């Protein structure tokens, strides 16, 4: 989730004065493995990638509904994950010297 999109959702959800939780995320499910490959591609990483197949798989997915958010902001467009990751990697590359290591 990009910070700009997150900021918009926070402001919008706070102005509603809702007590129940609101899921501030897309309803698209993506595996951690797929996210890892998106980051590798965005970083133009050409090295070897090894997954620890001898370890537990962990939680593959956690289904959540953003129906309440859609009820308040039906026209809201989520940033595609691959584009957001490319933007994040580019920001990190551009700001590496200033970013916390």
Backbone as XML, in Angstrom:
<?xml version="1.0"?>
<chain id="A" units="angstrom">
  <residue number="1" name="UNK">
    <atom name="N" x="0.856" y="-1.166" z="0.000"/>
    <atom name="CA" x="0.000" y="0.000" z="0.000"/>
    <atom name="C" x="0.905" y="1.234" z="0.000"/>
  </residue>
  <residue number="2" name="UNK">
    <atom name="N" x="0.656" y="2.115" z="-0.905"/>
    <atom name="CA" x="1.439" y="3.342" z="-0.995"/>
    <atom name="C" x="1.009" y="4.316" z="0.088"/>
  </residue>
  <residue number="3" name="UNK">
    <atom name="N" x="1.944" y="5.149" z="0.520"/>
    <atom name="CA" x="1.636" y="6.085" z="1.597"/>
    <atom name="C" x="0.569" y="7.091" z="1.194"/>
  </residue>
  <residue number="4" name="UNK">
    <atom name="N" x="0.574" y="7.528" z="-0.067"/>
    <atom name="CA" x="-0.449" y="8.482" z="-0.509"/>
    <atom name="C" x="-1.839" y="7.890" z="-0.448"/>
  </residue>
  <residue number="5" name="UNK">
    <atom name="N" x="-1.976" y="6.653" z="-0.909"/>
    <atom name="CA" x="-3.269" y="5.981" z="-0.859"/>
    <atom name="C" x="-3.689" y="5.706" z="0.569"/>
  </residue>
  <residue number="6" name="UNK">
    <atom name="N" x="-2.729" y="5.317" z="1.391"/>
    <atom name="CA" x="-3.011" y="5.047" z="2.796"/>
    <atom name="C" x="-3.486" y="6.312" z="3.509"/>
  </residue>
  <residue number="7" name="UNK">
    <atom name="N" x="-2.818" y="7.430" z="3.247"/>
    <atom name="CA" x="-3.215" y="8.693" z="3.866"/>
    <atom name="C" x="-4.643" y="9.070" z="3.514"/>
  </residue>
  <residue number="8" name="UNK">
    <atom name="N" x="-4.987" y="8.906" z="2.244"/>
    <atom name="CA" x="-6.353" y="9.217" z="1.802"/>
    <atom name="C" x="-7.362" y="8.340" z="2.531"/>
  </residue>
  <residue number="9" name="UNK">
    <atom name="N" x="-7.060" y="7.051" z="2.666"/>
    <atom name="CA" x="-7.985" y="6.134" z="3.340"/>
    <atom name="C" x="-8.104" y="6.457" z="4.826"/>
  </residue>
  <residue number="10" name="UNK">
    <atom name="N" x="-6.990" y="6.804" z="5.469"/>
    <atom name="CA" x="-7.053" y="7.154" z="6.889"/>
    <atom name="C" x="-7.943" y="8.365" z="7.114"/>
  </residue>
  <residue number="11" name="UNK">
    <atom name="N" x="-7.713" y="9.407" z="6.353"/>
    <atom name="CA" x="-8.501" y="10.632" z="6.509"/>
    <atom name="C" x="-9.970" y="10.335" z="6.259"/>
  </residue>
  <residue number="12" name="UNK">
    <atom name="N" x="-10.243" y="9.582" z="5.206"/>
    <atom name="CA" x="-11.631" y="9.262" z="4.883"/>
    <atom name="C" x="-12.283" y="8.439" z="5.981"/>
  </residue>
  <residue number="13" name="UNK">
    <atom name="N" x="-11.550" y="7.461" z="6.540"/>
    <atom name="CA" x="-12.156" y="6.611" z="7.564"/>
    <atom name="C" x="-12.333" y="7.362" z="8.884"/>
  </residue>
  <residue number="14" name="UNK">
    <atom name="N" x="-11.432" y="8.280" z="9.208"/>
    <atom name="CA" x="-11.567" y="9.023" z="10.457"/>
    <atom name="C" x="-12.730" y="10.007" z="10.410"/>
  </residue>
  <residue number="15" name="UNK">
    <atom name="N" x="-13.022" y="10.545" z="9.252"/>
    <atom name="CA" x="-14.115" y="11.508" z="9.165"/>
    <atom name="C" x="-15.475" y="10.834" z="9.272"/>
  </residue>
  <residue number="16" name="UNK">
    <atom name="N" x="-15.527" y="9.527" z="9.118"/>
    <atom name="CA" x="-16.786" y="8.792" z="9.218"/>
    <atom name="C" x="-17.163" y="8.560" z="10.684"/>
  </residue>
  <residue number="17" name="UNK">
    <atom name="N" x="-16.181" y="8.597" z="11.580"/>
    <atom name="CA" x="-16.378" y="8.331" z="13.004"/>
    <atom name="C" x="-16.922" y="6.921" z="13.241"/>
  </residue>
  <residue number="18" name="UNK">
    <atom name="N" x="-16.367" y="5.977" z="12.527"/>
    <atom name="CA" x="-16.759" y="4.567" z="12.626"/>
    <atom name="C" x="-16.054" y="3.921" z="13.812"/>
  </residue>
  <residue number="19" name="UNK">
    <atom name="N" x="-16.761" y="3.105" z="14.556"/>
    <atom name="CA" x="-16.180" y="2.409" z="15.697"/>
    <atom name="C" x="-15.637" y="1.049" z="15.282"/>
  </residue>
  <residue number="20" name="UNK">
    <atom name="N" x="-16.350" y="0.326" z="14.448"/>
    <atom name="CA" x="-15.900" y="-0.985" z="13.992"/>
    <atom name="C" x="-14.711" y="-0.838" z="13.054"/>
  </residue>
  <residue number="21" name="UNK">
    <atom name="N" x="-13.832" y="-1.841" z="13.029"/>
    <atom name="CA" x="-12.655" y="-1.769" z="12.149"/>
    <atom name="C" x="-13.049" y="-1.705" z="10.672"/>
  </residue>
  <residue number="22" name="UNK">
    <atom name="N" x="-12.204" y="-1.028" z="9.899"/>
    <atom name="CA" x="-12.372" y="-0.947" z="8.454"/>
    <atom name="C" x="-11.091" y="-1.484" z="7.829"/>
  </residue>
  <residue number="23" name="UNK">
    <atom name="N" x="-11.218" y="-2.452" z="6.936"/>
    <atom name="CA" x="-10.067" y="-3.004" z="6.236"/>
    <atom name="C" x="-9.642" y="-2.007" z="5.167"/>
  </residue>
  <residue number="24" name="UNK">
    <atom name="N" x="-8.406" y="-1.491" z="5.283"/>
    <atom name="CA" x="-7.904" y="-0.489" z="4.346"/>
    <atom name="C" x="-6.968" y="-1.153" z="3.339"/>
  </residue>
  <residue number="25" name="UNK">
    <atom name="N" x="-7.449" y="-2.176" z="2.677"/>
    <atom name="CA" x="-6.624" y="-2.921" z="1.728"/>
    <atom name="C" x="-7.477" y="-3.435" z="0.583"/>
  </residue>
  <residue number="26" name="UNK">
    <atom name="N" x="-6.807" y="-3.705" z="-0.508"/>
    <atom name="CA" x="-7.465" y="-4.310" z="-1.663"/>
    <atom name="C" x="-7.937" y="-5.710" z="-1.288"/>
  </residue>
  <residue number="27" name="UNK">
    <atom name="N" x="-8.916" y="-6.210" z="-2.004"/>
    <atom name="CA" x="-9.385" y="-7.570" z="-1.732"/>
    <atom name="C" x="-8.678" y="-8.598" z="-2.615"/>
  </residue>
  <residue number="28" name="UNK">
    <atom name="N" x="-7.654" y="-8.173" z="-3.336"/>
    <atom name="CA" x="-6.870" y="-9.081" z="-4.165"/>
    <atom name="C" x="-5.896" y="-9.851" z="-3.272"/>
  </residue>
  <residue number="29" name="UNK">
    <atom name="N" x="-5.942" y="-11.175" z="-3.371"/>
    <atom name="CA" x="-5.050" y="-12.008" z="-2.566"/>
    <atom name="C" x="-3.797" y="-12.338" z="-3.374"/>
  </residue>
  <residue number="30" name="UNK">
    <atom name="N" x="-2.636" y="-12.136" z="-2.758"/>
    <atom name="CA" x="-1.357" y="-12.396" z="-3.401"/>
    <atom name="C" x="-0.494" y="-13.174" z="-2.417"/>
  </residue>
  <residue number="31" name="UNK">
    <atom name="N" x="0.145" y="-14.238" z="-2.886"/>
    <atom name="CA" x="0.995" y="-15.032" z="-2.006"/>
    <atom name="C" x="2.281" y="-14.264" z="-1.690"/>
  </residue>
  <residue number="32" name="UNK">
    <atom name="N" x="2.892" y="-14.598" z="-0.580"/>
    <atom name="CA" x="4.159" y="-13.972" z="-0.196"/>
    <atom name="C" x="5.219" y="-14.270" z="-1.250"/>
  </residue>
  <residue number="33" name="UNK">
    <atom name="N" x="5.205" y="-15.469" z="-1.804"/>
    <atom name="CA" x="6.150" y="-15.830" z="-2.859"/>
    <atom name="C" x="5.983" y="-14.904" z="-4.064"/>
  </residue>
  <residue number="34" name="UNK">
    <atom name="N" x="4.746" y="-14.642" z="-4.468"/>
    <atom name="CA" x="4.503" y="-13.744" z="-5.598"/>
    <atom name="C" x="4.966" y="-12.322" z="-5.289"/>
  </residue>
  <residue number="35" name="UNK">
    <atom name="N" x="4.739" y="-11.865" z="-4.059"/>
    <atom name="CA" x="5.205" y="-10.529" z="-3.665"/>
    <atom name="C" x="6.732" y="-10.481" z="-3.715"/>
  </residue>
  <residue number="36" name="UNK">
    <atom name="N" x="7.381" y="-11.540" z="-3.236"/>
    <atom name="CA" x="8.844" y="-11.592" z="-3.274"/>
    <atom name="C" x="9.341" y="-11.466" z="-4.709"/>
  </residue>
  <residue number="37" name="UNK">
    <atom name="N" x="8.709" y="-12.190" z="-5.638"/>
    <atom name="CA" x="9.119" y="-12.104" z="-7.041"/>
    <atom name="C" x="8.850" y="-10.721" z="-7.636"/>
  </residue>
  <residue number="38" name="UNK">
    <atom name="N" x="7.762" y="-10.074" z="-7.221"/>
    <atom name="CA" x="7.491" y="-8.710" z="-7.698"/>
    <atom name="C" x="8.584" y="-7.749" z="-7.234"/>
  </residue>
  <residue number="39" name="UNK">
    <atom name="N" x="9.020" y="-7.911" z="-5.987"/>
    <atom name="CA" x="10.082" y="-7.048" z="-5.450"/>
    <atom name="C" x="11.388" y="-7.316" z="-6.187"/>
  </residue>
  <residue number="40" name="UNK">
    <atom name="N" x="11.707" y="-8.590" z="-6.416"/>
    <atom name="CA" x="12.925" y="-8.940" z="-7.149"/>
    <atom name="C" x="12.921" y="-8.324" z="-8.545"/>
  </residue>
  <residue number="41" name="UNK">
    <atom name="N" x="11.776" y="-8.392" z="-9.201"/>
    <atom name="CA" x="11.660" y="-7.815" z="-10.543"/>
    <atom name="C" x="11.807" y="-6.301" z="-10.497"/>
  </residue>
  <residue number="42" name="UNK">
    <atom name="N" x="11.154" y="-5.659" z="-9.539"/>
    <atom name="CA" x="11.222" y="-4.198" z="-9.419"/>
    <atom name="C" x="12.653" y="-3.741" z="-9.131"/>
  </residue>
  <residue number="43" name="UNK">
    <atom name="N" x="13.395" y="-4.554" z="-8.374"/>
    <atom name="CA" x="14.774" y="-4.220" z="-8.023"/>
    <atom name="C" x="15.760" y="-4.667" z="-9.099"/>
  </residue>
  <residue number="44" name="UNK">
    <atom name="N" x="15.236" y="-5.311" z="-10.141"/>
    <atom name="CA" x="16.063" y="-5.838" z="-11.220"/>
    <atom name="C" x="17.152" y="-6.763" z="-10.679"/>
  </residue>
  <residue number="45" name="UNK">
    <atom name="N" x="16.779" y="-7.565" z="-9.694"/>
    <atom name="CA" x="17.693" y="-8.512" z="-9.060"/>
    <atom name="C" x="17.903" y="-9.694" z="-9.995"/>
  </residue>
  <residue number="46" name="UNK">
    <atom name="N" x="19.156" y="-10.008" z="-10.255"/>
    <atom name="CA" x="19.485" y="-11.089" z="-11.192"/>
    <atom name="C" x="20.142" y="-12.281" z="-10.501"/>
  </residue>
  <residue number="47" name="UNK">
    <atom name="N" x="20.284" y="-12.223" z="-9.189"/>
    <atom name="CA" x="20.944" y="-13.298" z="-8.461"/>
    <atom name="C" x="20.032" y="-14.492" z="-8.228"/>
  </residue>
  <residue number="48" name="UNK">
    <atom name="N" x="20.566" y="-15.448" z="-7.504"/>
    <atom name="CA" x="19.825" y="-16.665" z="-7.192"/>
    <atom name="C" x="18.873" y="-16.413" z="-6.021"/>
  </residue>
  <residue number="49" name="UNK">
    <atom name="N" x="17.706" y="-17.013" z="-6.090"/>
    <atom name="CA" x="16.713" y="-16.912" z="-5.022"/>
    <atom name="C" x="16.472" y="-18.313" z="-4.482"/>
  </residue>
  <residue number="50" name="UNK">
    <atom name="N" x="16.563" y="-18.443" z="-3.171"/>
    <atom name="CA" x="16.316" y="-19.736" z="-2.535"/>
    <atom name="C" x="15.199" y="-19.582" z="-1.521"/>
  </residue>
  <residue number="51" name="UNK">
    <atom name="N" x="14.255" y="-20.486" z="-1.569"/>
    <atom name="CA" x="13.193" y="-20.529" z="-0.576"/>
    <atom name="C" x="13.521" y="-21.646" z="0.399"/>
  </residue>
  <residue number="52" name="UNK">
    <atom name="N" x="13.265" y="-21.424" z="1.660"/>
    <atom name="CA" x="13.564" y="-22.415" z="2.696"/>
    <atom name="C" x="12.444" y="-23.445" z="2.729"/>
  </residue>
  <residue number="53" name="UNK">
    <atom name="N" x="12.537" y="-24.416" z="1.869"/>
    <atom name="CA" x="11.468" y="-25.407" z="1.730"/>
    <atom name="C" x="11.427" y="-26.388" z="2.894"/>
  </residue>
  <residue number="54" name="UNK">
    <atom name="N" x="12.465" y="-26.386" z="3.732"/>
    <atom name="CA" x="12.465" y="-27.272" z="4.894"/>
    <atom name="C" x="11.759" y="-26.634" z="6.091"/>
  </residue>
  <residue number="55" name="UNK">
    <atom name="N" x="11.322" y="-25.397" z="5.936"/>
    <atom name="CA" x="10.605" y="-24.674" z="6.999"/>
    <atom name="C" x="9.102" y="-24.749" z="6.757"/>
  </residue>
  <residue number="56" name="UNK">
    <atom name="N" x="8.349" y="-24.487" z="7.801"/>
    <atom name="CA" x="6.884" y="-24.474" z="7.685"/>
    <atom name="C" x="6.448" y="-23.428" z="6.667"/>
  </residue>
  <residue number="57" name="UNK">
    <atom name="N" x="5.385" y="-23.725" z="5.926"/>
    <atom name="CA" x="4.876" y="-22.802" z="4.915"/>
    <atom name="C" x="4.282" y="-21.532" z="5.523"/>
  </residue>
  <residue number="58" name="UNK">
    <atom name="N" x="3.793" y="-21.621" z="6.747"/>
    <atom name="CA" x="3.150" y="-20.463" z="7.349"/>
    <atom name="C" x="1.783" y="-20.230" z="6.743"/>
  </residue>
  <residue number="59" name="UNK">
    <atom name="N" x="1.244" y="-19.088" z="7.017"/>
    <atom name="CA" x="-0.095" y="-18.758" z="6.537"/>
    <atom name="C" x="-0.008" y="-18.360" z="5.075"/>
  </residue>
  <residue number="60" name="UNK">
    <atom name="N" x="-0.650" y="-19.112" z="4.198"/>
    <atom name="CA" x="-0.600" y="-18.811" z="2.771"/>
    <atom name="C" x="-1.411" y="-17.561" z="2.445"/>
  </residue>
  <residue number="61" name="UNK">
    <atom name="N" x="-2.572" y="-17.444" z="3.057"/>
    <atom name="CA" x="-3.396" y="-16.274" z="2.793"/>
    <atom name="C" x="-4.278" y="-15.978" z="3.999"/>
  </residue>
  <residue number="62" name="UNK">
    <atom name="N" x="-4.718" y="-14.755" z="4.053"/>
    <atom name="CA" x="-5.667" y="-14.334" z="5.077"/>
    <atom name="C" x="-6.742" y="-13.533" z="4.360"/>
  </residue>
  <residue number="63" name="UNK">
    <atom name="N" x="-7.889" y="-14.135" z="4.210"/>
    <atom name="CA" x="-8.979" y="-13.495" z="3.490"/>
    <atom name="C" x="-9.589" y="-12.391" z="4.351"/>
  </residue>
  <residue number="64" name="UNK">
    <atom name="N" x="-9.763" y="-11.231" z="3.751"/>
    <atom name="CA" x="-10.371" y="-10.099" z="4.443"/>
    <atom name="C" x="-11.293" y="-9.382" z="3.462"/>
  </residue>
  <residue number="65" name="UNK">
    <atom name="N" x="-12.300" y="-8.757" z="3.984"/>
    <atom name="CA" x="-13.249" y="-8.034" z="3.145"/>
    <atom name="C" x="-13.090" y="-6.530" z="3.337"/>
  </residue>
  <residue number="66" name="UNK">
    <atom name="N" x="-13.000" y="-5.816" z="2.236"/>
    <atom name="CA" x="-12.978" y="-4.360" z="2.306"/>
    <atom name="C" x="-14.354" y="-3.782" z="1.955"/>
  </residue>
  <residue number="67" name="UNK">
    <atom name="N" x="-15.391" y="-4.580" z="2.157"/>
    <atom name="CA" x="-16.749" y="-4.166" z="1.828"/>
    <atom name="C" x="-17.182" y="-2.885" z="2.525"/>
  </residue>
  <residue number="68" name="UNK">
    <atom name="N" x="-16.790" y="-2.740" z="3.780"/>
    <atom name="CA" x="-17.172" y="-1.520" z="4.516"/>
    <atom name="C" x="-16.495" y="-0.293" z="3.903"/>
  </residue>
  <residue number="69" name="UNK">
    <atom name="N" x="-15.200" y="-0.424" z="3.570"/>
    <atom name="CA" x="-14.489" y="0.669" z="2.916"/>
    <atom name="C" x="-15.152" y="1.016" z="1.588"/>
  </residue>
  <residue number="70" name="UNK">
    <atom name="N" x="-15.500" y="-0.005" z="0.817"/>
    <atom name="CA" x="-16.165" y="0.212" z="-0.473"/>
    <atom name="C" x="-17.523" y="0.896" z="-0.284"/>
  </residue>
  <residue number="71" name="UNK">
    <atom name="N" x="-18.176" y="0.619" z="0.838"/>
    <atom name="CA" x="-19.440" y="1.283" z="1.117"/>
    <atom name="C" x="-19.274" y="2.780" z="1.305"/>
  </residue>
  <residue number="72" name="UNK">
    <atom name="N" x="-18.165" y="3.188" z="1.936"/>
    <atom name="CA" x="-17.902" y="4.609" z="2.166"/>
    <atom name="C" x="-17.245" y="5.281" z="0.963"/>
  </residue>
  <residue number="73" name="UNK">
    <atom name="N" x="-16.383" y="4.540" z="0.269"/>
    <atom name="CA" x="-15.638" y="5.101" z="-0.864"/>
    <atom name="C" x="-15.780" y="4.181" z="-2.088"/>
  </residue>
  <residue number="74" name="UNK">
    <atom name="N" x="-16.966" y="4.099" z="-2.658"/>
    <atom name="CA" x="-17.197" y="3.124" z="-3.737"/>
    <atom name="C" x="-16.355" y="3.367" z="-4.986"/>
  </residue>
  <residue number="75" name="UNK">
    <atom name="N" x="-15.921" y="4.560" z="-5.224"/>
    <atom name="CA" x="-15.148" y="4.882" z="-6.431"/>
    <atom name="C" x="-13.640" y="4.815" z="-6.201"/>
  </residue>
  <residue number="76" name="UNK">
    <atom name="N" x="-13.213" y="4.501" z="-4.978"/>
    <atom name="CA" x="-11.780" y="4.498" z="-4.679"/>
    <atom name="C" x="-11.058" y="3.458" z="-5.526"/>
  </residue>
  <residue number="77" name="UNK">
    <atom name="N" x="-9.934" y="3.848" z="-6.122"/>
    <atom name="CA" x="-9.129" y="2.953" z="-6.949"/>
    <atom name="C" x="-7.847" y="2.600" z="-6.198"/>
  </residue>
  <residue number="78" name="UNK">
    <atom name="N" x="-7.647" y="1.331" z="-5.968"/>
    <atom name="CA" x="-6.424" y="0.877" z="-5.322"/>
    <atom name="C" x="-5.276" y="0.905" z="-6.318"/>
  </residue>
  <residue number="79" name="UNK">
    <atom name="N" x="-4.093" y="1.220" z="-5.842"/>
    <atom name="CA" x="-2.894" y="1.166" z="-6.663"/>
    <atom name="C" x="-2.527" y="-0.294" z="-6.875"/>
  </residue>
  <residue number="80" name="UNK">
    <atom name="N" x="-2.286" y="-0.720" z="-8.115"/>
    <atom name="CA" x="-1.860" y="-2.103" z="-8.341"/>
    <atom name="C" x="-0.572" y="-2.402" z="-7.560"/>
  </residue>
  <residue number="81" name="UNK">
    <atom name="N" x="-0.511" y="-3.573" z="-6.950"/>
    <atom name="CA" x="0.609" y="-3.914" z="-6.079"/>
    <atom name="C" x="1.942" y="-3.862" z="-6.809"/>
  </residue>
  <residue number="82" name="UNK">
    <atom name="N" x="2.025" y="-4.404" z="-8.007"/>
    <atom name="CA" x="3.314" y="-4.418" z="-8.701"/>
    <atom name="C" x="3.814" y="-3.000" z="-8.969"/>
  </residue>
  <residue number="83" name="UNK">
    <atom name="N" x="2.921" y="-2.087" z="-9.323"/>
    <atom name="CA" x="3.302" y="-0.691" z="-9.539"/>
    <atom name="C" x="3.736" y="-0.008" z="-8.250"/>
  </residue>
  <residue number="84" name="UNK">
    <atom name="N" x="3.026" y="-0.283" z="-7.177"/>
    <atom name="CA" x="3.384" y="0.303" z="-5.879"/>
    <atom name="C" x="4.741" y="-0.201" z="-5.407"/>
  </residue>
  <residue number="85" name="UNK">
    <atom name="N" x="5.017" y="-1.487" z="-5.642"/>
    <atom name="CA" x="6.318" y="-2.037" z="-5.254"/>
    <atom name="C" x="7.439" y="-1.436" z="-6.096"/>
  </residue>
  <residue number="86" name="UNK">
    <atom name="N" x="7.208" y="-1.259" z="-7.406"/>
    <atom name="CA" x="8.222" y="-0.616" z="-8.257"/>
    <atom name="C" x="8.505" y="0.799" z="-7.765"/>
  </residue>
  <residue number="87" name="UNK">
    <atom name="N" x="7.446" y="1.533" z="-7.420"/>
    <atom name="CA" x="7.604" y="2.902" z="-6.922"/>
    <atom name="C" x="8.382" y="2.919" z="-5.604"/>
  </residue>
  <residue number="88" name="UNK">
    <atom name="N" x="8.092" y="1.966" z="-4.726"/>
    <atom name="CA" x="8.777" y="1.883" z="-3.434"/>
    <atom name="C" x="10.254" y="1.548" z="-3.619"/>
  </residue>
  <residue number="89" name="UNK">
    <atom name="N" x="10.546" y="0.574" z="-4.473"/>
    <atom name="CA" x="11.937" y="0.205" z="-4.740"/>
    <atom name="C" x="12.685" y="1.386" z="-5.356"/>
  </residue>
  <residue number="90" name="UNK">
    <atom name="N" x="12.045" y="2.097" z="-6.271"/>
    <atom name="CA" x="12.696" y="3.255" z="-6.884"/>
    <atom name="C" x="12.979" y="4.334" z="-5.845"/>
  </residue>
  <residue number="91" name="UNK">
    <atom name="N" x="12.023" y="4.586" z="-4.945"/>
    <atom name="CA" x="12.245" y="5.575" z="-3.888"/>
    <atom name="C" x="13.431" y="5.157" z="-3.029"/>
  </residue>
  <residue number="92" name="UNK">
    <atom name="N" x="13.482" y="3.880" z="-2.642"/>
    <atom name="CA" x="14.571" y="3.398" z="-1.802"/>
    <atom name="C" x="15.910" y="3.542" z="-2.520"/>
  </residue>
  <residue number="93" name="UNK">
    <atom name="N" x="15.935" y="3.186" z="-3.805"/>
    <atom name="CA" x="17.167" y="3.315" z="-4.587"/>
    <atom name="C" x="17.616" y="4.772" z="-4.645"/>
  </residue>
  <residue number="94" name="UNK">
    <atom name="N" x="16.687" y="5.665" z="-4.895"/>
    <atom name="CA" x="17.006" y="7.094" z="-4.993"/>
    <atom name="C" x="17.423" y="7.695" z="-3.659"/>
  </residue>
  <residue number="95" name="UNK">
    <atom name="N" x="16.935" y="7.140" z="-2.561"/>
    <atom name="CA" x="17.171" y="7.727" z="-1.231"/>
    <atom name="C" x="18.007" y="6.834" z="-0.316"/>
  </residue>
  <residue number="96" name="UNK">
    <atom name="N" x="18.717" y="5.893" z="-0.896"/>
    <atom name="CA" x="19.452" y="4.917" z="-0.098"/>
    <atom name="C" x="20.382" y="5.571" z="0.926"/>
  </residue>
  <residue number="97" name="UNK">
    <atom name="N" x="21.111" y="6.580" z="0.509"/>
    <atom name="CA" x="22.076" y="7.217" z="1.419"/>
    <atom name="C" x="21.384" y="7.904" z="2.605"/>
  </residue>
  <residue number="98" name="UNK">
    <atom name="N" x="20.194" y="8.418" z="2.392"/>
    <atom name="CA" x="19.476" y="9.116" z="3.456"/>
    <atom name="C" x="18.581" y="8.190" z="4.270"/>
  </residue>
  <residue number="99" name="UNK">
    <atom name="N" x="18.214" y="7.038" z="3.680"/>
    <atom name="CA" x="17.300" y="6.111" z="4.366"/>
    <atom name="C" x="18.040" y="5.393" z="5.493"/>
  </residue>
  <residue number="100" name="UNK">
    <atom name="N" x="17.300" y="4.993" z="6.501"/>
    <atom name="CA" x="17.896" y="4.218" z="7.610"/>
    <atom name="C" x="18.350" y="2.878" z="7.076"/>
  </residue>
  <residue number="101" name="UNK">
    <atom name="N" x="19.531" y="2.464" z="7.461"/>
    <atom name="CA" x="20.053" y="1.166" z="7.021"/>
    <atom name="C" x="19.949" y="0.167" z="8.129"/>
  </residue>
</chain>
